[in-house]
Amino acid sequence: MRIRFWGTRGSIPKPGPGTVRYGGNTSCVEVRTRSGVLLLFDCGTGAHGFGQALRAEPNGPRRGHVFISHTHWDHIQGLPFLAPLFDADFEWDIYGPRGLGPSIRETLAGQMQYTYFPVSIEQFAARVRYHDLIEGQVEIDDVRIRTHYMNHPALTLGYRVEADGASLVYATDHEPHAPELAAGERAPQSVDECRHADFIAGADLLIHDAQFTLGEYRQHLGWGHSPIEFAVDTAIAGRVRRLALYHHDPMRDDAGVDRLVEAARRRAAGHALEVFAAAEGLVIELEPSSRDGCADAPVRDEAKTVPGAMAQIVLMAADAHGEPARVLTAAVQADRGRLLVAGDAEALLRDAVEQRPSVVLLERRVFGRDALAVCSALRDRLGSDDLPVVVVVPQREDIDVAAGERAGVTDWLAWPFKESYARTRLQRWALHQACCWSPAPLPEHEDRRLSALRGLRLLDTQAEERFDRYTRLAAGLFDVPIALVSLVDRDRQWFKARHGIDIAETPREQAFCAHAILQHEVLQIPDALQDERFADNPLVAGSPRLRFYAGAPLAAADGSLVGTLCLIDRRARHLDAQQLGLLRDLADLVEGELVSDRGPDRPRADASAPERSAGMRPSSGAARRRL
């Protein structure tokens, strides 16, 4: 695994004679694996040089994956200047943290609006796909990437890369959770710090935020950045092999960075940790490691790429007139969330069951009882540990983590805290819930399937009666408002025929049909709201408020499943075996149209039309009687 630094500065670019050695460009790190996978972490101004070099590289990769830690400007301001995005020969996947508001695409598009930039995101010539992430794991070929939330005023992800037998952790824009560091004390192992330590454990290279000295950090509490002392202590505790100090302060020149490195090395003396400062142009070859790393560290979810916004509902049991409640209320309202305040213990238990909140907040003592006892009662009522329950405690209070775990406490929030901090933490807790939406995996032979689809010459063609008649017939036979002939393309599903809906396509990650083409049998979803694969899908949570789906896969001549004939209803329902058989029969007729040798604009021979029409009438009548 090869790593190259293209930008190492934080906050704002600072080129000039004082930053020649360590660089003045903002965050951007390139990673390449032996198998040819290209990864780019953050897209600060360093991305400009990366893009120019990539375009000039003979026989270089033409597909890449960009992982955005968060959308503060110093991490995305190079995106409009990344030349390969404007080159049709390239293909990019862009990943970033999912918030409760706009998607990663919408946020990135914001900085390229007319008011700020002359070229819009729609003018990218490359094929670009966007993926919203939460904590979990993403796999790209033979590369495994684990995501973990950082402690920053904006929702921020760190990334751990496992490839070629080595491990790299990219952990920028992170502030220690323990304020004791501001007083010069070593950080205690709180729950959050333990999670951070698990995330970096055993890494061969840790690229970690180190913007401040300890003295500077005391003046910048809540800014979301680390002192070098914390970066070193964390690396030592995690048995990290090499530590790259990163996100250099724009006011620190090369000599100042040298002094930081010297101080960091003194702190690391006696430990098996190599410390250096990240510098523009520095290339590191990570060799395979014999260490176990964090193989036993818990991973919350597999491949969590989940687009769209999530409605936040917070159930709070606290003194409504207290300062913590005021700050938490403001944090919920800032994300246009819904706040429920329980007046007594029974109301809390009832609302937790009936209102399905995103998170429950409890003060240390609530309704005259200890919060742990209330949490235990809540878990008994719910019968599960899925709902995050967070206890708000005074900052200096000793926390009995083991007792909290036994009671079912998800996390602890130490008062005092700022609204921005509370807002980020609330988002994290809400997103830790099991997201009931799983985009379909790719079929085993996806390239062959796409080639067969292209061979049909049907994508983006005009409507044709030979397909439209089947959607009308299906809607009438099964008494559903929507019926479609759907073709599943690389990153969309496109409707060759549609009845009862105006849109011509949807993103593939939202497509029920993308699941249907994974099997030869009819896929039936009686109630999408009760199915963990679809309940939070935008087509279910929003328009057209889909509840029922049944899709019969359509095969091309080589057997590749290229689409479906599908039924959609806005109410839950169930088709019996006889009805599913009828849907399959109709799909077989549509399949016949797909594999016919007629192009999309060539008319049927006159002699065959009456024969097909006559053949359909008895089947249709029989179908109506069967229904």
C-alpha positions in Angstrom: 0.0 0.0 0.0 1.5 3.3 -1.1 0.5 6.6 0.6 1.3 10.1 -0.8 0.5 13.4 0.9 -0.8 16.1 -1.4 -2.1 18.5 1.3 -1.3 18.6 5.0 -2.4 22.0 6.2 -5.5 22.7 8.2 -8.2 25.4 8.1 -6.9 27.5 5.2 -4.2 27.1 2.5 -0.9 28.8 3.5 1.6 28.6 0.6 4.8 30.7 0.9 8.4 30.6 1.8 7.7 29.6 5.4 5.8 26.4 4.5 8.0 25.1 1.7 9.0 21.8 3.4 5.7 20.7 4.9 3.5 22.4 2.4 0.7 24.9 2.4 -2.1 23.0 0.7 -5.1 21.7 2.7 -6.0 18.1 3.4 -5.6 15.5 0.7 -4.0 12.0 0.9 -3.7 9.5 -1.9 -3.6 5.7 -1.3 -3.0 3.0 -3.9 -3.0 -0.7 -3.3 -1.1 -3.4 -5.1 -4.2 -4.5 -6.9 -4.7 -1.0 -8.4 -7.4 0.4 -6.2 -7.1 4.2 -6.0 -8.4 6.0 -2.8 -8.3 9.7 -2.1 -8.9 11.0 1.5 -10.3 14.5 1.5 -10.3 17.0 -1.3 -8.7 20.1 0.1 -6.5 22.3 -2.2 -4.0 19.5 -2.5 -6.5 17.7 -4.8 -5.5 20.1 -7.6 -2.0 18.8 -7.8 -3.2 15.2 -7.4 -5.6 15.6 -10.3 -3.1 17.1 -12.6 -0.6 14.3 -11.9 -3.2 11.6 -12.4 -4.3 13.0 -15.8 -0.7 13.1 -16.9 0.1 9.6 -15.8 0.5 7.2 -18.7 -1.7 4.1 -18.2 -2.8 5.4 -14.8 -6.0 4.3 -13.1 -9.2 5.7 -14.5 -11.4 4.8 -11.6 -11.1 6.2 -8.1 -12.8 6.5 -4.7 -12.9 9.8 -2.8 -13.6 9.6 1.0 -14.6 13.0 2.5 -14.1 13.2 6.3 -16.5 16.1 6.6 -17.6 19.0 4.5 -15.8 22.0 6.1 -14.2 24.0 3.4 -10.6 23.0 4.0 -11.6 19.4 3.2 -13.6 20.0 0.0 -12.4 23.3 -1.5 -10.2 21.4 -4.0 -13.1 19.4 -5.4 -14.1 21.9 -8.1 -10.4 21.9 -9.3 -10.0 18.1 -9.5 -9.5 17.9 -13.2 -10.4 14.2 -13.7 -13.9 15.0 -12.6 -14.3 16.9 -15.8 -12.8 14.1 -17.9 -15.2 11.6 -19.4 -12.6 8.9 -19.3 -12.8 8.7 -15.5 -15.2 7.1 -13.1 -15.4 8.2 -9.5 -17.2 7.1 -6.3 -17.5 9.9 -3.7 -18.2 8.9 -0.1 -19.0 11.2 2.9 -20.7 11.2 6.3 -24.5 11.1 6.2 -26.1 13.8 8.2 -29.7 14.5 9.2 -30.1 17.1 6.4 -28.7 17.3 2.8 -26.9 14.3 1.2 -23.2 14.4 0.5 -23.9 15.3 -3.1 -26.2 18.2 -2.2 -23.6 19.6 0.2 -20.8 19.3 -2.2 -22.9 20.9 -4.9 -23.5 23.9 -2.6 -20.0 25.3 -2.9 -20.4 25.1 -6.7 -23.5 27.1 -7.0 -23.5 30.1 -9.2 -23.0 32.6 -6.3 -19.7 31.0 -5.4 -18.4 29.3 -8.5 -18.8 29.6 -12.2 -19.1 25.8 -12.9 -21.8 23.6 -11.4 -21.5 20.0 -10.2 -23.8 19.0 -13.1 -20.9 19.8 -15.5 -18.7 16.9 -14.3 -18.0 14.9 -17.4 -16.8 11.8 -15.5 -19.2 9.2 -14.3 -19.7 10.1 -10.6 -21.6 8.3 -7.9 -22.3 9.6 -4.4 -22.5 7.5 -1.2 -23.6 8.7 2.2 -21.9 6.7 5.0 -22.5 6.1 8.7 -20.3 4.0 11.0 -19.6 0.6 9.6 -17.6 -1.0 6.9 -17.2 -0.7 3.1 -15.4 -3.1 0.9 -13.9 -2.2 -2.5 -12.4 -5.2 -4.3 -9.8 -6.5 -1.8 -9.8 -3.3 0.3 -11.7 -3.1 3.6 -12.5 0.4 4.9 -13.9 0.9 8.4 -15.6 4.2 9.3 -15.7 5.8 12.8 -17.0 9.1 14.1 -14.5 11.7 15.1 -15.2 14.3 17.8 -15.6 17.5 15.8 -18.2 20.3 15.6 -19.4 18.9 12.2 -20.3 15.3 11.7 -16.9 13.8 10.8 -15.7 10.3 9.8 -12.3 8.8 10.2 -11.3 5.9 7.9 -9.3 2.8 8.6 -7.9 1.0 5.5 -6.9 -2.6 5.5 -5.2 -3.7 2.3 -2.0 -5.6 1.2 -1.6 -7.0 4.7 -1.2 -3.5 6.2 -3.4 -1.0 8.0 -3.7 2.8 7.7 -5.9 5.1 9.8 -6.9 8.5 8.6 -8.1 10.4 11.7 -8.1 14.1 11.0 -10.2 16.8 12.7 -10.6 15.1 16.1 -10.6 16.6 19.6 -10.1 14.5 22.7 -13.3 13.9 24.6 -11.6 14.4 27.9 -11.2 18.1 28.9 -8.5 17.1 31.5 -5.9 17.5 28.7 -6.4 21.2 28.8 -5.0 21.1 32.3 -2.0 19.1 31.3 -3.3 15.8 32.6 -3.2 12.6 30.7 -6.6 11.7 29.2 -8.6 9.2 31.2 -10.0 6.2 29.3 -13.6 7.2 28.9 -16.1 5.2 26.8 -15.5 7.5 23.8 -11.7 7.4 24.1 -11.8 3.6 24.3 -13.7 3.5 21.0 -11.2 5.8 19.4 -8.4 3.6 20.7 -10.1 0.5 19.3 -10.4 2.2 16.0 -6.7 3.0 15.7 -5.4 -0.1 17.5 -2.4 -1.8 15.8 -2.3 0.5 12.8 0.9 0.5 10.8 0.4 4.2 10.0 -1.8 6.6 11.9 -2.4 10.0 10.2 -3.8 12.0 13.1 -4.9 15.6 13.7 -2.2 17.4 15.6 -3.0 21.1 15.0 -2.2 22.5 18.4 0.3 22.4 21.2 -1.1 21.8 24.7 -0.9 25.5 25.5 -2.8 26.4 22.3 -5.4 23.7 22.8 -6.4 25.3 26.1 -7.4 28.4 24.2 -9.3 26.4 21.5 -11.5 23.9 23.4 -14.4 22.9 21.3 -12.8 23.7 18.0 -12.5 20.0 17.1 -8.7 19.6 16.9 -6.0 17.7 19.0 -2.8 18.7 20.7 0.2 16.7 19.8 0.3 15.3 23.3 -3.0 13.5 22.8 -2.0 12.3 19.4 1.2 10.7 20.8 -0.5 9.2 23.9 -3.3 7.7 21.8 -0.9 6.2 19.3 1.1 4.7 22.1 -2.0 3.3 23.8 -3.1 1.8 20.5 0.3 0.2 19.8 0.6 2.1 16.5 3.8 1.6 14.6 4.1 5.1 12.9 2.4 8.4 13.6 2.1 11.2 11.1 1.3 14.6 12.7 -1.3 16.1 10.3 -3.6 19.1 9.8 -0.8 21.7 10.5 -2.0 25.0 11.9 -1.9 27.7 9.2 0.1 30.0 11.6 2.8 27.4 12.0 5.8 27.6 9.7 8.3 24.8 8.9 10.5 25.6 11.9 7.4 25.5 14.1 6.4 22.1 12.8 10.0 20.9 13.4 9.6 21.9 17.1 6.4 20.0 17.3 8.0 16.9 15.9 10.8 17.2 18.5 8.4 17.6 21.3 6.3 14.6 20.1 9.4 12.4 19.9 10.4 13.3 23.4 7.0 12.3 24.6 7.2 9.0 22.7 10.7 8.2 24.0 10.9 4.7 25.3 8.0 3.4 23.2 8.1 1.6 19.9 6.5 4.5 18.0 8.0 6.4 15.1 6.8 10.0 14.9 7.1 12.4 12.0 5.2 15.3 10.4 3.2 14.8 7.2 4.7 16.8 4.3 3.5 17.5 0.8 5.1 15.1 -1.6 6.1 12.6 1.0 5.5 9.0 -0.2 5.3 6.1 2.2 5.3 2.4 1.2 3.5 0.3 3.9 4.8 -3.2 3.9 2.7 -6.2 5.1 2.5 -6.3 8.9 2.6 -9.5 11.0 0.6 -7.8 13.8 -3.0 -8.6 14.3 -4.1 -4.9 14.4 -7.7 -4.5 15.5 -9.0 -7.7 14.1 -11.1 -8.2 17.2 -12.4 -4.6 17.4 -16.2 -4.5 17.0 -17.7 -3.3 13.7 -21.1 -1.9 13.9 -22.5 -2.7 10.5 -21.5 -4.1 7.2 -21.3 -1.9 4.1 -23.4 0.9 5.4 -23.9 3.3 2.5 -27.1 5.0 3.1 -28.3 8.0 1.2 -30.9 10.6 2.1 -32.0 12.4 5.2 -33.3 11.0 8.5 -36.0 12.5 10.6 -34.7 13.1 14.2 -37.0 12.5 17.1 -35.5 13.1 20.6 -37.3 11.9 23.8 -35.9 13.8 26.8 -36.4 13.4 30.5 -34.8 16.4 32.2 -35.4 19.6 34.1 -37.1 21.6 31.3 -35.8 24.8 32.9 -32.2 23.6 33.3 -29.3 24.8 31.2 -28.5 21.3 29.8 -32.1 21.0 28.6 -32.0 24.4 27.0 -28.8 23.5 25.0 -30.1 20.1 24.0 -33.4 21.7 22.8 -31.6 24.2 20.7 -29.5 21.4 19.2 -32.5 19.3 18.2 -34.3 22.4 16.7 -31.2 23.3 14.7 -31.6 20.1 12.8 -35.4 20.6 12.5 -35.9 17.6 14.8 -38.9 16.9 16.9 -38.4 17.1 20.7 -40.6 15.1 23.1 -40.3 16.0 26.8 -41.6 13.3 29.2 -43.4 14.6 32.3 -43.2 11.4 34.3 -41.7 7.9 34.2 -44.8 6.3 32.7 -45.0 9.0 29.9 -41.3 8.3 29.1 -41.9 4.5 28.8 -45.1 5.0 26.7 -43.5 7.5 24.3 -40.4 5.4 23.9 -42.7 2.6 22.6 -45.3 4.6 20.6 -43.3 7.5 19.2 -40.2 5.5 18.1 -37.7 8.2 19.0 -34.2 8.3 17.5 -32.6 8.7 20.9 -33.6 9.0 24.6 -31.8 11.5 26.8 -31.9 11.1 30.6 -30.5 13.4 33.3 -28.5 11.7 36.0 -31.5 11.8 38.3 -34.9 11.9 36.7 -38.4 11.7 38.3 -36.7 11.2 41.7 -34.9 8.1 40.5 -31.5 7.2 39.3 -31.1 7.3 35.5 -29.7 3.8 35.5 -32.9 2.4 37.1 -35.0 4.3 34.6 -32.9 3.0 31.7 -33.3 -0.6 33.0 -37.0 -0.2 33.2 -37.1 1.3 29.7 -35.1 -1.7 28.3 -37.5 -4.1 29.9 -40.5 -2.3 28.3 -38.8 -2.2 24.9 -37.4 -5.7 25.0 -34.3 -4.7 23.0 -31.2 -2.6 23.1 -31.7 -1.0 19.7 -32.8 2.4 20.9 -29.9 4.7 22.0 -30.3 5.8 25.6 -27.9 8.5 26.7 -27.3 9.8 30.3 -26.3 13.4 30.9 -23.9 13.8 33.8 -21.8 16.6 35.4 -18.4 16.6 33.8 -16.5 15.7 37.0 -18.8 12.9 38.1 -17.3 9.5 38.2 -19.0 7.3 35.6 -19.6 3.6 36.4 -19.4 2.3 32.9 -20.0 -1.3 33.9 -23.2 -0.4 35.8 -24.3 1.6 32.8 -23.8 -1.3 30.5 -25.8 -3.6 32.7 -28.6 -1.1 32.8 -28.6 -0.7 29.0 -27.0 2.8 28.8 -25.7 3.5 25.2 -23.5 6.4 26.0 -22.8 9.3 28.4 -22.8 13.1 27.8 -20.8 15.2 30.1 -22.1 18.7 31.0 -21.2 21.5 30.2 -21.2 21.2 26.4 -21.9 23.6 23.5 -24.9 23.4 21.2 -22.7 22.5 18.2 -21.2 19.6 20.2 -24.6 18.3 21.3 -25.9 18.6 17.8 -23.1 16.4 16.4 -23.5 13.9 19.1 -27.3 13.7 18.6 -26.7 13.0 14.9 -24.2 10.2 15.8 -26.6 8.5 18.2 -29.5 8.8 15.8 -27.4 7.3 13.0 -26.1 4.5 15.2 -29.6 3.0 15.0 -30.1 0.1 12.6 -30.9 1.9 9.3 -33.7 0.0 7.7 -32.5 0.4 4.2 -30.0 -1.8 2.4 -29.1 -1.1 -1.2 -28.9 -4.3 -3.2 -25.5 -5.9 -3.8 -24.3 -6.2 -7.4 -25.1 -9.5 -9.2 -22.2 -12.0 -9.6 -21.7 -11.3 -13.3 -22.6 -7.6 -13.4 -20.4 -6.7 -16.4 -22.0 -9.5 -18.5 -25.4 -8.4 -17.3 -24.8 -4.7 -18.3 -23.5 -5.8 -21.7 -26.7 -7.8 -22.3 -28.8 -4.8 -21.2 -27.0 -2.6 -23.7 -27.5 -5.1 -26.4 -31.2 -4.8 -26.1 -30.9 -1.2 -27.4 -33.9 -0.1 -25.3 -32.4 2.3 -22.7 -33.7 5.9 -23.2 -35.9 5.0 -26.1 -39.4 6.3 -26.7 -42.5 4.7 -25.2 -43.8 1.7 -27.2 -47.3 0.2 -27.1 -45.8 -3.4 -27.1 -44.5 -2.7 -23.6 -47.1 -0.2 -22.4 -49.9 -2.7 -22.9 -48.4 -5.0 -20.2 -48.2 -2.3 -17.5 -51.8 -1.4 -18.2 -52.8 -5.0 -18.1 -50.9 -5.7 -14.9 -52.3 -2.7 -13.1 -55.9 -3.8 -14.0 -55.4 -7.5 -13.3 -53.8 -7.0 -9.9 -55.7 -3.8 -8.9 -52.6 -1.8 -8.2 -52.0 1.9 -9.0 -48.5 1.5 -10.4 -47.0 -1.1 -12.8 -43.6 -0.8 -14.5 -41.3 -2.4 -16.9 -38.0 -1.5 -15.3 -34.5 -1.9 -16.7 -31.7 -1.9 -14.1 -28.7 0.1 -15.5 -25.3 0.7 -13.9 -26.4 3.4 -11.4 -30.1 3.8 -12.1 -33.3 1.9 -12.9 -35.0 3.2 -16.0 -38.7 2.6 -16.9 -39.3 1.4 -20.4 -43.0 1.3 -19.7 -44.8 2.9 -16.7 -48.4 3.1 -15.6 -49.5 5.3 -12.8 -46.3 7.3 -12.2 -44.6 10.2 -14.0 -40.9 9.7 -13.2 -38.8 8.0 -15.8 -36.0 6.6 -13.5 -34.7 6.4 -10.0 -31.2 5.9 -8.5 -30.3 2.2 -8.5 -29.6 2.3 -4.7 -33.3 3.1 -4.1 -34.5 0.4 -6.6 -36.5 -2.5 -5.3 -35.9 -4.0 -8.7 -32.2 -4.1 -8.1 -33.0 -6.6 -5.4 -35.4 -8.5 -7.6 -32.8 -9.2 -10.3 -30.7 -11.1 -7.8 -33.0 -14.1 -8.0 -35.1 -15.9 -10.7 -38.2 -16.1 -8.5 -40.7 -13.3 -8.1 -39.7 -11.0 -5.3 -42.7 -10.0 -3.1 -42.5 -7.3 -0.3 -45.9 -7.4 1.3 -45.2 -4.4 3.6 -42.0 -2.3 3.0 -42.4 -0.6 6.3 -42.0 -3.9 8.1 -38.9 -5.0 6.0 -35.6 -3.9 7.3 -34.2 -3.7 3.8 -36.7 -1.0 2.7 -38.4 0.8 5.6 -36.2 3.9 5.4 -35.9 3.8 1.6 -36.8 7.3 0.2 -39.5 5.7 -2.0 -41.1 4.3 1.1 -40.5 7.2 3.6 -41.3 9.8 0.8 -43.2 9.9 -2.5 -44.7 7.7 -3.8 -45.1 6.2 -0.3 -44.5 2.6 -1.5 -45.8 -0.1 0.8 -46.2 -3.2 -1.5 -43.9 -4.4 -4.2 -43.8 -7.5 -6.4 -41.3 -7.9 -9.2 -40.8 -10.7 -11.7 -37.3 -10.6 -13.2 -36.8 -10.3 -16.9 -34.0 -12.2 -18.6 -32.1 -11.3 -21.8 -31.3 -13.9 -24.4 -28.1 -15.0 -22.5 -30.1 -15.5 -19.3 -28.8 -12.3 -17.6 -31.5 -10.7 -15.5 -31.8 -7.1 -16.8 -35.0 -5.8 -15.2 -38.5 -6.6 -14.0 -42.2 -6.4 -14.6 -43.2 -5.0 -11.2 -46.3 -4.0 -9.3 -46.5 -1.2 -6.7 -49.2 -0.3 -4.2 -49.4 2.3 -1.5 -51.1 -0.2 0.9 -49.8 -3.4 2.3 -51.0 -6.6 0.6 -50.1 -10.1 -0.3 -50.2 -12.1 -3.5 -51.0 -15.8 -3.2 -49.1 -18.5 -5.2 -51.6 -18.4 -8.0 -51.3 -14.7 -8.4 -47.5 -14.8 -8.3 -47.7 -17.4 -11.1 -49.8 -15.1 -13.2 -47.3 -12.3 -12.7 -44.6 -14.6 -13.9 -46.7 -15.5 -16.9 -47.0 -11.8 -17.8 -43.3 -11.3 -17.3 -42.6 -14.1 -19.7 -44.6 -12.3 -22.4 -42.6 -9.1 -21.7 -39.4 -11.1 -21.9 -40.5 -12.2 -25.4 -40.6 -8.6 -26.4 -37.1 -8.0 -24.9 -35.4 -10.8 -26.9 -37.3 -10.3 -30.2 -35.1 -9.3 -33.1 -37.1 -6.1 -33.6 -35.3 -2.9 -32.7 -37.2 -0.5 -30.5 -38.5 1.5 -33.5 -39.3 -1.3 -35.9 -43.0 -2.2 -36.3 -44.3 -5.7 -35.8 -45.2 -7.6 -39.0 -48.9 -7.3 -39.7 -49.4 -11.1 -39.8 -48.1 -11.6 -36.3 -50.1 -8.9 -34.5 -53.5 -10.6 -34.7 -52.0 -13.9 -33.6 -50.4 -12.4 -30.5 -53.6 -10.4 -29.7 -55.8 -13.4 -30.1 -53.4 -15.5 -28.0 -53.6 -12.9 -25.2 -57.3 -12.7 -24.9 -58.1 -16.1 -23.3 -55.1 -15.8 -21.0 -56.3 -12.4 -19.8 -59.8 -13.6 -19.2 -58.6 -16.6 -17.3 -56.3 -14.3 -15.4 -59.2 -12.2 -14.3 -61.2 -15.2 -13.1 -58.2 -16.5 -11.2 -57.9 -13.1 -9.4 
